[in-house]
Amino acid sequence: MEAGEPVRDHAGLAAARAQLRAFTQRIVEVDDAVMDRLMSALVPATLAKGGVLLQDGEVCEHVWFIGRGLVRAYFLKDGEEITQQFFFEGSYTTDYESFLTRRPTQLHLEALEPTLLLALHREAMQRLYAADPGAERMGRRIAEEIFLSVSRRNRSFLLDSAEQRYLDLMRERPKVMQRVPQRHIASYLGVKPESLSRIRARVARGGR
């Protein structure tokens, strides 16, 4: 991870920790002691726009919570970038497969905006799990959320047209439409930029 300068934005850091508490409490009930242990294990970091969080060939050693900013996950195939997902403030990002198996990732994670992160190292996570069953329950629920997100995306690619994926993206994730360059949106939808332009024009005409 090419982290930037030490985090001096104390207000932003406090807001990121508050977001993490809210995210965690929304999906699983944990007591204050578990949350306090988690907070003490997190290491804040920053990435400039274009900064690299993870790249092909590395072993993913962290789970990151995004306190501010935007991270894109993509693969490279024959020199072409294939966007897997976008992660905004208030969510986690990682390559969970590499994190679990200790095998090198094929994924790239890059910041599309200046980004503030809270990083949890694998060893710190294992210490949390060993110290309290509540922490392990919390980790399991977060992993389940990641799995459900991947499952929904895979199902959409199998069953939906590119236009339907675009409509769903507009409805469910307006931040993507507002903050992500069109070429990355096209890659995420599995179409060429010119195809995305035609889809956008057709949708603007009401599907005619």
Buried (B, 14 or more C-beta within 10 A) or exposed (E): BEBBEEBEBEEBBEBBBEBBBEBBEEEBEBEEEBBEBBEEBBBBBBBBEEBEBBBEEBBBBBBBBBBBBBBBBBBEEEEEBEBBBBBBBBBBBBBBEBBEEEEBBBBBBBBBBBBBBBBBBBEBBEEBBEEBEBBBBBBEBBBEBBEEBBEEBEEBEEEBEBBEBBBBBEEEBEEBBEEBEEEBBBBBBEBEEEBBEEBBEEEEEEEE
